[in-house]
Amino acid sequence: MSLPPEDPASPRGGWSAPATDILPRLDFDAARRSVEVVARPTPLLEAPALSDLVRTPVLLKLECLQVTGSFKVRGAASRLGMLDEPSRRAGVVACSSGNHGRAIAYVAHKLGIPATVYVPDWVDPVKLEGIRAHGAEAVLAGATFDEAEARAVRDAGSSGRTYVSAYDDPGVIAGQGTIALEVLDALGEPPEAVLVPLSGGGLVGGMAAAFESRLAKTPSSPCVAVSAERAAVMLASLRAGRPMELPEEETVASALSGGIGLDNQWSLSLVRDLVPAHVVVTEEEILRAMAFAWRELHLVVEGGGAVGLAALLSGRWRPEPDAAGAVVVVVSGGNVSRDTLMKVLSPLE
């Protein structure tokens, strides 16, 4: 799916800065050093059933096996590693639908930094428990992600603590981009394509920027952004030519829910300029992908982490017939409640 031309009449905010202006602010080497302190390199394993389906080698980057159950620990480690001593003593504030908060809590505990995480009332109980288990204060703060984020930003401003965005912060973005560096290290060459979940854009924007920094002579980024149909604010913003707000919808891919911030400064520009392809998958397709991961891959994958699998299984994305390299699917998280997983699997029983 390609994007329509940007509306020239659309108002433009800070996000209109080109990616070329942002790339120098992303220190992937420093991010990698910080990530290595608290996270782990994750496996890149072939999925024969998917390779047979698309007649191209398909490799899974298993961030669902990361120390906090998702890729978010990378961005948290990178950003918190940048704090000076006074900022560490003061502490940090974050807002999260679950995985970012759990990562902030984990890294903050490792580094001895006080942390408060605001979450929407619908947060997955597994993720809420994970935040509190690492000693962070978790605050239920509204019916939507945007409401919770507004409270978190106000708290950070009034308390003088550092606010750590889940998606629109150069330190966080660089941390997520370390996944791309690991993919390149493992393959020794550029992949044909990398299917990456899209929410606030920190993950796919960071990976696309990392590929750009290492593969500047290639004609285009290998990243394909995959949105959930009911959590596609970034895609709507790209189409509109400006940051948008949409009503939240219930979705099994709750990790992808929430806005991108009307004052978005980083992630939207990176996705706009560096990510050439977009795919949208439905709720039913995500559920089938979660069940496939359990049945065929022996993996527990949450809805937001399964959208790349859904894009392949549904046929909404396929590699070109003459594809020469491997297709990589980022399986971004595995934090899902037992009740949700049982509902997904019940038709199989």
C-alpha positions in Angstrom: 0.0 0.0 0.0 1.4 3.4 -1.0 0.3 6.6 0.6 -1.7 9.3 -1.2 0.0 12.7 -1.7 0.1 14.9 1.4 -2.6 17.5 1.5 -0.8 20.8 0.9 -3.4 22.7 2.9 -2.8 20.6 6.0 -1.2 22.5 8.9 2.3 21.3 9.7 3.8 21.0 13.2 7.3 20.2 14.4 7.0 16.8 12.7 7.6 18.4 9.3 11.3 18.4 9.8 12.8 16.0 7.2 14.3 12.7 8.5 17.7 13.9 7.2 17.6 16.5 10.0 16.7 13.9 12.6 19.1 11.1 11.7 22.2 12.9 13.2 20.3 13.0 16.6 20.0 9.2 16.7 23.1 7.6 18.3 22.7 3.9 17.6 26.1 2.9 18.9 25.4 4.6 22.3 21.9 3.0 22.3 23.4 -0.4 21.7 25.8 0.0 24.6 23.0 0.9 27.0 20.7 -1.9 25.7 23.4 -4.5 26.2 23.5 -3.7 29.9 19.9 -4.7 30.6 18.4 -6.5 27.6 19.4 -9.4 25.5 20.0 -10.0 21.8 16.9 -11.9 20.6 16.9 -15.0 18.3 16.4 -14.7 14.5 15.0 -18.0 13.5 13.5 -19.4 10.3 9.8 -20.3 10.2 9.6 -23.2 7.6 5.9 -23.1 7.4 5.9 -19.4 6.5 8.9 -19.9 4.2 6.9 -22.5 2.3 3.9 -20.3 2.1 5.7 -17.3 0.5 8.4 -19.3 -1.3 11.1 -17.1 0.3 13.0 -17.7 3.6 11.1 -16.1 6.4 12.9 -15.3 9.6 11.3 -14.3 12.9 13.0 -11.7 15.1 11.6 -12.9 18.5 11.3 -9.8 20.6 8.5 -11.7 22.4 11.4 -13.5 24.2 13.0 -10.2 25.4 13.5 -9.8 29.1 10.3 -7.9 29.7 8.4 -9.8 27.0 8.6 -7.1 24.3 11.0 -4.9 22.4 10.2 -1.9 24.5 13.0 -2.6 26.9 15.5 -1.4 24.3 14.1 2.1 24.1 13.8 2.3 27.9 17.4 1.2 28.3 18.6 3.7 25.7 16.7 6.7 27.1 17.3 6.1 30.8 21.0 5.4 30.1 21.2 9.0 28.8 20.0 10.6 32.1 22.5 12.6 34.2 22.7 12.0 37.9 20.3 14.7 39.0 17.7 13.5 36.6 18.2 9.9 37.8 17.6 11.0 41.4 14.5 12.9 40.4 13.0 10.0 38.6 11.0 9.4 35.4 7.4 9.5 34.3 5.9 7.5 31.4 2.6 6.6 29.9 1.9 3.2 28.4 -0.7 0.7 27.2 1.5 -1.8 29.0 4.8 -2.9 27.4 6.6 0.5 27.5 5.6 0.9 31.2 6.8 -2.6 32.0 10.1 -1.8 30.3 10.5 1.5 32.1 9.8 -0.1 35.4 12.3 -2.9 34.7 15.1 -0.6 33.5 14.5 2.0 36.2 14.7 -0.7 38.9 18.0 -2.0 37.4 19.5 1.5 37.4 18.0 2.7 40.8 15.7 5.3 39.2 12.3 6.1 40.7 9.5 5.6 38.1 5.8 6.4 37.8 3.8 4.9 34.9 0.4 6.1 33.9 -1.8 3.6 32.1 -5.3 3.6 30.6 -8.0 1.9 32.6 -8.2 -1.0 30.0 -4.5 -2.0 30.4 -3.9 -5.7 30.2 -3.7 -7.1 33.8 -0.5 -9.0 32.9 1.2 -5.8 31.9 -0.1 -3.9 34.9 1.2 -6.6 37.2 4.6 -6.5 35.4 4.9 -2.7 36.0 4.2 -3.0 39.7 6.4 -6.1 40.1 9.5 -4.1 39.3 8.7 -1.4 41.9 7.3 1.3 39.7 4.2 3.2 40.8 1.4 2.4 38.3 -1.5 5.0 38.0 -4.8 4.1 36.3 -5.5 7.4 34.6 -8.5 7.4 32.2 -10.6 5.6 29.7 -8.2 6.2 26.8 -4.4 6.2 26.2 -4.6 9.9 25.3 -6.2 10.8 28.6 -3.5 8.9 30.5 -0.7 10.4 28.4 -2.0 13.9 29.1 -1.9 13.3 32.9 1.5 11.8 32.7 2.9 14.8 30.8 1.3 17.2 33.3 2.8 15.2 36.2 6.3 15.3 34.7 6.0 19.0 34.1 4.8 19.9 37.6 7.3 17.5 39.4 10.4 18.3 37.3 10.8 14.7 36.4 11.8 13.4 33.0 9.0 12.3 30.8 9.9 9.3 28.6 7.6 9.0 25.6 6.9 5.5 24.3 7.5 6.5 20.7 8.5 10.2 20.2 11.9 10.5 21.8 15.2 10.2 20.0 16.8 8.1 22.7 13.8 5.7 22.7 13.8 5.6 18.9 17.5 4.8 18.7 17.1 2.0 21.3 14.3 0.4 19.2 16.6 0.7 16.1 19.1 -1.7 17.7 16.8 -4.5 16.4 17.8 -3.6 12.9 21.5 -3.7 13.8 21.1 -7.2 15.2 19.3 -8.3 12.0 22.2 -7.0 9.9 24.7 -8.7 12.1 22.9 -12.0 11.9 22.3 -12.0 8.1 25.5 -10.3 7.0 23.5 -8.6 4.3 20.3 -6.5 3.9 17.1 -8.4 4.2 14.6 -8.4 1.3 12.0 -6.9 3.7 11.2 -6.4 7.4 7.6 -6.5 8.5 7.3 -4.3 11.6 4.3 -3.4 13.8 3.3 0.2 13.6 1.8 2.2 16.5 3.4 5.4 17.5 6.2 4.8 15.1 9.2 4.5 17.4 9.9 0.9 16.4 9.6 1.1 12.6 10.9 4.6 12.5 13.9 3.6 14.6 14.6 0.5 12.6 14.2 2.3 9.3 16.6 5.0 10.5 19.1 2.3 11.6 19.0 0.7 8.3 19.5 4.1 6.6 22.5 4.7 8.8 24.1 1.4 7.9 22.8 0.9 4.3 23.0 4.5 2.9 23.7 3.2 -0.6 20.6 1.0 -0.9 17.7 2.5 -2.9 15.1 2.2 -0.2 14.4 1.0 3.3 13.4 -2.7 3.6 10.8 -1.8 6.3 7.1 -2.6 5.8 4.9 -1.0 8.5 2.0 -3.2 9.6 -1.0 -1.5 11.3 -4.0 -3.0 13.1 -7.2 -1.9 11.5 -8.5 -0.6 14.8 -5.3 1.1 15.9 -4.1 3.0 12.9 -3.6 6.6 14.1 -0.1 6.8 12.6 -1.3 5.7 9.2 -4.2 8.2 9.3 -1.8 10.9 10.2 0.5 10.1 7.2 -2.5 10.2 4.9 -3.7 13.5 6.3 -0.2 15.1 6.2 -0.4 16.0 9.9 -0.7 14.4 13.3 -4.3 13.2 13.9 -6.4 12.0 16.8 -8.9 9.2 16.4 -11.4 7.6 18.8 -10.0 4.5 20.5 -11.5 1.2 19.4 -11.3 -2.0 21.3 -8.7 -4.3 19.7 -6.9 -7.5 20.5 -3.8 -5.5 19.4 -4.1 -3.2 22.4 -0.3 -2.6 22.4 -0.7 -0.6 19.2 -3.5 1.6 20.6 -3.2 5.2 21.4 -2.3 8.4 19.7 1.0 9.8 18.3 0.8 13.2 19.9 -0.4 16.3 18.1 3.0 17.9 18.7 4.9 14.9 17.4 8.5 15.9 16.7 10.3 12.7 15.7 8.6 9.5 14.9 6.1 10.7 12.3 8.8 12.3 10.2 10.9 9.2 10.3 8.0 7.0 9.2 6.9 9.4 6.5 10.3 9.8 5.0 11.9 6.3 5.5 9.2 3.7 5.5 8.0 3.1 1.9 5.3 0.4 2.4 2.2 0.0 4.6 -0.2 -2.8 5.3 -3.3 -3.0 7.4 -4.6 -6.2 9.0 -8.0 -6.9 10.5 -9.0 -8.2 14.0 -9.8 -11.7 12.6 -6.5 -11.8 10.8 -4.6 -10.9 14.0 -6.5 -13.6 16.0 -5.6 -16.2 13.4 -2.0 -15.1 13.5 -1.9 -15.5 17.3 -3.4 -19.0 17.0 -0.9 -19.9 14.3 2.0 -18.7 16.5 0.8 -21.0 19.3 0.0 -24.0 17.2 2.7 -23.9 14.5 5.5 -21.9 16.1 5.0 -22.8 19.7 5.1 -19.2 20.7 2.9 -17.0 22.9 2.4 -13.8 20.9 0.2 -10.9 21.9 -2.0 -9.2 19.3 0.2 -6.2 18.6 3.2 -8.5 18.2 1.3 -10.7 15.7 0.4 -8.2 13.0 3.5 -9.0 10.9 2.5 -12.6 10.9 -1.0 -11.7 10.1 0.2 -9.7 7.0 1.9 -12.8 5.6 -0.7 -15.4 6.6 -3.6 -13.3 5.2 -1.8 -12.5 1.9 -2.0 -8.8 2.5 1.7 -8.6 1.9 3.9 -10.9 -0.2 7.5 -10.5 -1.3 8.2 -9.9 -5.0 8.5 -13.2 -7.0 12.2 -12.5 -7.7 13.0 -11.7 -4.1 16.6 -12.6 -3.4 17.0 -12.0 0.3 15.2 -13.2 3.4 11.9 -11.7 4.8 12.2 -10.8 8.5 9.1 -10.5 10.7 9.5 -8.6 14.0 7.4 -10.5 16.6 7.4 -7.6 18.9 5.8 -8.9 22.1 4.4 -11.8 24.0 2.7 -10.2 27.0 -0.9 -11.5 26.9 -3.3 -12.5 29.6 -4.3 -16.1 30.0 -8.0 -15.2 29.5 -7.2 -13.5 26.2 -5.0 -16.3 25.0 -7.7 -18.9 25.9 -10.3 -16.9 23.9 -8.0 -16.9 20.9 -7.3 -20.6 21.1 -10.8 -21.8 22.0 -11.9 -22.3 18.4 -9.0 -24.8 18.1 -10.1 -27.0 20.9 
